[in-house]
Amino acid sequence: MRIVIVGGAGFVGANLAVDLAGRGHDVLSADNLRRRGSELSLPRLSRAGVRFEHADARCPEDWRFLKEFDPGVILDCAAQPSAIDGYHNPTYDFTNNTLPLLHLLEHCRESSCGIVFFSTNKVYGQSAVAHRVGPLRRTAMRLESVLPVDESCPLDGGDRSLYGASKVMADLMIQEWAESFRFPAIVNRCSCLAGPWQWGKAEQGWVAWWVIAHHLGRPLQYIGHEGRQVRDVLHVDDLAELIEAQIGEMEMTPGAEVFNVGGGIDNSLSLRECTALCQEITGKQVPIIEVATPRRADFPWYVSDITKIKARYLWAPWRSPETTLRYIDRWVRNNLDALSGLVLGNN
């Protein structure tokens, strides 16, 4: 299949491009290379036989190659991914995460091309999630609940972050376009995705940052909840196996499908638990700064209910958080010079 990956030099996009090219697909990655570190993915894409286009999702004139390439599916991985940065520049979230999607949806409408959109758990408001999971139990290492969040969680409320608002608008746009014009679309509301080749800092991939920080001796922060807040973690290779299953069935299912995608309850951990694993894996310790006040709209506990997607695609994640951290550790050890330059350059 011909596949275009928007945001194809970022963490998720580049990993998917390499994996899907290795499975025999004809893959084109497009990226504006704005985020530092994304340019380091280009040699890897080239080695995998992935064609690269320097294009900005905000500029419709950059997407003329779409008709020439004639993809069967577009994977939209492009985003401003930080739930923090939007409060400094709200316009940037919406011009990157919402408005560019209009160009892609119009291409899908005209060509019946399928689209897979990488949404986020932040489409759900904090109060809606709190109501869904109920009271939390506090232990020495984590907060605990037995109720993961499924797709029926309400989208109402103003406590999801500006980033979350920009993504929920895009999420709903895709559903409306796909149902109105009958092209296949999938919205994957992802929890924490992690793995090697994640060049960002804490706000753009905290699991990888935890390992990087241990190797570079950088301090870590527990912001609210004493580091006991919990997320489920999905290795990007498990995600790639899911995407292969999804695009294999897209032509049979016009209209939109929505899924919560993550590691599930068996692959969840807190910041404290992640720190303990990083200490064990790297043999290093770093200073921990504790900030009492939580970030606005930050979940104290979020775990994806992946019942629906497991049944739909007979898929399940099999890489544990510890396995994911060990994969990241191996990659960090092999790229310490590049990572050190990026971290120091971002200070």
C-alpha positions, 0 to 999 in steps of 0.5 A: 500500500502507498502510505503518506505519514504526516509528521513523518520525522517525529518520534511516532511518524519515523518509527511507523515509517521504518516499520511499515517500509520494512513490511513492504509498503511504499512509504512517504514521510512529510515533515517541516522539521521544526522540532529539534531532533527530527532532522536526526531521523532523516538518515534512518528514513533513507536507510529504510527506503522511505521517501522524504518530503520537506512540507509544512502541514499548515501550507496547502501548497506544500501538499501537491505531491499527495495527488502525484503519490496517490496514497491509499492511506494517510497517517496524521502524526503531526502535532504540537505535542506538549500540553504545557506549551499551549498556555504560552502560545495558544494559537500555535496549538490550533494552527498545528493540531487542528487547522492543517487537518482540513487540507488532509480531509479534503484530499480524503473526500476527493480521493476516498483515501483513508486516514488514521489520526493520532489523537490523545487521552487529553481529549477527555477532561480531567473531571470526566476522567475523575468521575469515570475512575472514581475514588483513588487509593494512595499507596507508597509508589502510586495512586490506584484505581480499577476502572480504566477509561473507555471510549464512552468517557464524555468529551464535555468540560473545559479542563482538558488543556488547550492542547487537548482542546485542539486535538478534540476538535480535530478528532471530531472533524475527522469523524464528521468528514468520514461519516458525511463523505464515506471514506475510511477513518480511524481515530486512535486516542493514544495514552503514553507512547514510548520507545527509542528515537524519542528526542524530545524532553519531558513534555514531549515524551516523559518515559524516554526523558526519564532514561535520558535524564538519568544518563545525562545527570539532569534533575527530574520533577514530580509536579503534583501528587508526589510522583504517584500519578499513573499512566499506561505506556505503549511501546511504539513497536506495539503501536506499529503492529496495531497500525499494520492491522488497521490499515489492512482493513481500512478499505472494508470500513468506510466511515469513522471508528474511534479507539482508546489506544494504550498499554492498558492496566497491565502496562501502567506505572507511576513517575516514582515507579519509572524512577526506580526502574531507571535507577535499576537499569542505568545504575544512576541516580538523579536529583528529584524536584517535588512541586506540590501544585499539580499542572492544570488539567493533569490527570492524577490517574489515567489508564486506557481501557483497550477492550474495544481495540483488542477485540476489533483487531485481535491485538494486544501489547506485549512489551512491558514498561520495563522492557520499553525502558530497557530498549530506550536505555540501549538507544540512549547509550548509543546516542549519548553525544547527539542527545547531550547536544540536544539537551544542552542546546534546549536549555 
